[in-house]
Amino acid sequence: VRTIRWGILGTGSISDDFCEGLKAAPGSALHAVASRDPERARGFARRHGFQHALSLGELLKTDVDVVYVATPPPQHRAHAVACLEAGKAVLVEKPFASDAAEAKEIAAAARRHGRFCMEAMWMRFTPAVRALVTELQHGKHGRVTRVEASLGFPHADPASRGSAVLDLGVYALSFVHAVLGPARAVKALGGLEDASALLQWDGAQGVVQCSLKSALSNDAVIHTERARIHLEAPLYRPESYAVQELVPLGPRPAGAEGGAKAALKSVTQRPELRRWVQRAKGLAVPRVTLPASGNGYAHEAIEVNDCLRGGALESGVMPLDASLQVMELVDAIARECA
Ligand SMILES: NC(=O)c1ccc[n+]([C@@H]2O[C@H](COP(=O)([O-])OP(=O)(O)OC[C@H]3O[C@@H](n4cnc5c(N)ncnc54)[C@H](OP(=O)(O)O)[C@@H]3O)[C@@H](O)[C@H]2O)c1
């Protein structure tokens, strides 16, 4: 396979975590890191085995294929656009930008220069989210009627994170977007440190909560015509979901008589009856466990590598329009919470 040469912009702790993920993405070369400070770049390069420690200007003159932009959100637009103008693909940390207008400028630059661009919304690439979203899209659980998602942690310095909706709400909004697409309407209450939003789609409702003050449940619940599905915490890197089926059970099959224990014992060799007994007795909610590999960041890096090798300009899992629509929701919520 073609090796993809990676450049990293910014030497904060998320870049360290991402590089650990990158090392688990086959065919990735850790080519160059850029920092505002040459000594920090050299330290980072030594830590992870990068060939070059550079400034942003120097990075853009190298032959890196893609730059991971891991600077603070107010810098994303300028940094991503500079990379795209230099002919580099970009993977931009979440939130994609500070607001929808800046997000649009990034997307426009990617389209103008014909370069790959994707938001590093790593949650969407975890095996659990991919499997669950695929099941929902294929109608396995019937039509989605409601979705709830939350992400919140107490932060010692909330002001440094911009706002709860920009820093953490984007995960919950991106998740409900992955399930139901762009919302028709949104209403929100809150402020910089806490926000709660109600969303409306045709035939479905959503609730999104985020906080820099409170430890929320950090999970998601999807209600469908036939099931209640609990995507277990943490929302940014989920690894399991439980599917509680709601369809009527039908009459008790022969051979599944008695109390829970007796009935289960009598049907051990008959899986279809075993399922009936488990549901009838409320014994088990089938749980799907799909661990993320390593620290969870490899999945998004693998997606970028695959897209670049295949000549795709966008990811089918995290397309630019999805990032723009999520940023529009962020803006709408931020306006109501101002
Ligand atoms: N996916 C995740 O799990 C995850 C986790 C945490 C953060 N993030 C995202 O990652 C991004 C960075 O967040 P962070 O909290 O790590 O930010 P940060 O620590 O404030 O900044 C990250 C790096 O960007 C560079 N930088 C900082 N301020 C800059 C400026 N004014 N101009 C140019 N470069 C600057 C610095 O690297 P140099 O000093 O080397 O230039 C810094 O180490 C954000 O978008 C955040 O939402 C994602």
Ligand as a Chemical Component Dictionary entry (heavy atoms), coordinates in Angstrom:
data_LIG
# 
_chem_comp.id                   LIG 
_chem_comp.type                 NON-POLYMER 
_chem_comp.pdbx_formal_charge   0 
_chem_comp.three_letter_code    LIG 
# 
loop_
_chem_comp_atom.comp_id 
_chem_comp_atom.atom_id 
_chem_comp_atom.alt_atom_id 
_chem_comp_atom.type_symbol 
_chem_comp_atom.charge 
_chem_comp_atom.model_Cartn_x 
_chem_comp_atom.model_Cartn_y 
_chem_comp_atom.model_Cartn_z 
_chem_comp_atom.pdbx_ordinal 
LIG N1  N1  N 0  -10.163 14.614 19.768 1  
LIG C1  C1  C 0  -9.928  14.791 21.053 2  
LIG O1  O1  O 0  -10.052 13.881 21.857 3  
LIG C2  C2  C 0  -9.467  16.119 21.526 4  
LIG C3  C3  C 0  -8.965  16.264 22.812 5  
LIG C4  C4  C 0  -8.483  17.518 23.184 6  
LIG C5  C5  C 0  -8.513  18.574 22.301 7  
LIG N2  N2  N 1  -9.028  18.394 21.064 8  
LIG C6  C6  C 0  -9.062  19.484 20.092 9  
LIG O2  O2  O 0  -7.722  19.741 19.702 10 
LIG C7  C7  C 0  -7.547  21.124 19.432 11 
LIG C8  C8  C 0  -6.432  21.646 20.306 12 
LIG O3  O3  O 0  -6.919  21.694 21.619 13 
LIG P1  P1  P 0  -6.015  21.870 22.881 14 
LIG O4  O4  O 0  -6.849  22.045 24.044 15 
LIG O5  O5  O -1 -5.013  20.775 22.885 16 
LIG O6  O6  O 0  -5.318  23.287 22.540 17 
LIG P2  P2  P 0  -3.984  23.899 23.092 18 
LIG O7  O7  O 0  -3.322  22.954 23.996 19 
LIG O8  O8  O 0  -4.303  25.266 23.596 20 
LIG O9  O9  O 0  -3.143  24.090 21.747 21 
LIG C9  C9  C 0  -2.670  22.987 21.027 22 
LIG C10 C10 C 0  -1.382  23.399 20.345 23 
LIG O10 O10 O 0  -1.638  24.370 19.348 24 
LIG C11 C11 C 0  -0.583  25.317 19.308 25 
LIG N3  N3  N 0  -1.150  26.643 19.592 26 
LIG C12 C12 C 0  -1.724  27.059 20.738 27 
LIG N4  N4  N 0  -2.154  28.337 20.622 28 
LIG C13 C13 C 0  -1.845  28.716 19.364 29 
LIG C14 C14 C 0  -2.019  29.915 18.652 30 
LIG N5  N5  N 0  -2.610  30.988 19.199 31 
LIG N6  N6  N 0  -1.577  29.958 17.381 32 
LIG C15 C15 C 0  -0.983  28.909 16.833 33 
LIG N7  N7  N 0  -0.782  27.732 17.469 34 
LIG C16 C16 C 0  -1.217  27.642 18.719 35 
LIG C17 C17 C 0  0.389   24.904 20.384 36 
LIG O11 O11 O 0  1.420   24.142 19.779 37 
LIG P3  P3  P 0  2.863   24.820 19.533 38 
LIG O12 O12 O 0  3.178   25.532 20.797 39 
LIG O13 O13 O 0  3.688   23.658 19.245 40 
LIG O14 O14 O 0  2.701   25.749 18.363 41 
LIG C18 C18 C 0  -0.415  24.043 21.304 42 
LIG O15 O15 O 0  0.329   23.078 21.984 43 
LIG C19 C19 C 0  -8.907  21.777 19.696 44 
LIG O16 O16 O 0  -9.604  21.882 18.495 45 
LIG C20 C20 C 0  -9.585  20.794 20.640 46 
LIG O17 O17 O 0  -10.997 20.845 20.596 47 
LIG C21 C21 C 0  -9.490  17.184 20.657 48 
# 
loop_
_chem_comp_bond.comp_id 
_chem_comp_bond.atom_id_1 
_chem_comp_bond.atom_id_2 
_chem_comp_bond.value_order 
_chem_comp_bond.pdbx_ordinal 
LIG N1  C1  SING 1  
LIG C1  O1  DOUB 2  
LIG C1  C2  SING 3  
LIG C2  C3  SING 4  
LIG C2  C21 DOUB 5  
LIG C3  C4  DOUB 6  
LIG C4  C5  SING 7  
LIG C5  N2  DOUB 8  
LIG N2  C6  SING 9  
LIG N2  C21 SING 10 
LIG C6  O2  SING 11 
LIG C6  C20 SING 12 
LIG O2  C7  SING 13 
LIG C7  C8  SING 14 
LIG C7  C19 SING 15 
LIG C8  O3  SING 16 
LIG O3  P1  SING 17 
LIG P1  O4  DOUB 18 
LIG P1  O5  SING 19 
LIG P1  O6  SING 20 
LIG O6  P2  SING 21 
LIG P2  O7  DOUB 22 
LIG P2  O8  SING 23 
LIG P2  O9  SING 24 
LIG O9  C9  SING 25 
LIG C9  C10 SING 26 
LIG C10 O10 SING 27 
LIG C10 C18 SING 28 
LIG O10 C11 SING 29 
LIG C11 N3  SING 30 
LIG C11 C17 SING 31 
LIG N3  C12 SING 32 
LIG N3  C16 SING 33 
LIG C12 N4  DOUB 34 
LIG N4  C13 SING 35 
LIG C13 C14 SING 36 
LIG C13 C16 DOUB 37 
LIG C14 N5  SING 38 
LIG C14 N6  DOUB 39 
LIG N6  C15 SING 40 
LIG C15 N7  DOUB 41 
LIG N7  C16 SING 42 
LIG C17 O11 SING 43 
LIG C17 C18 SING 44 
LIG O11 P3  SING 45 
LIG P3  O12 DOUB 46 
LIG P3  O13 SING 47 
LIG P3  O14 SING 48 
LIG C18 O15 SING 49 
LIG C19 O16 SING 50 
LIG C19 C20 SING 51 
LIG C20 O17 SING 52 
# 
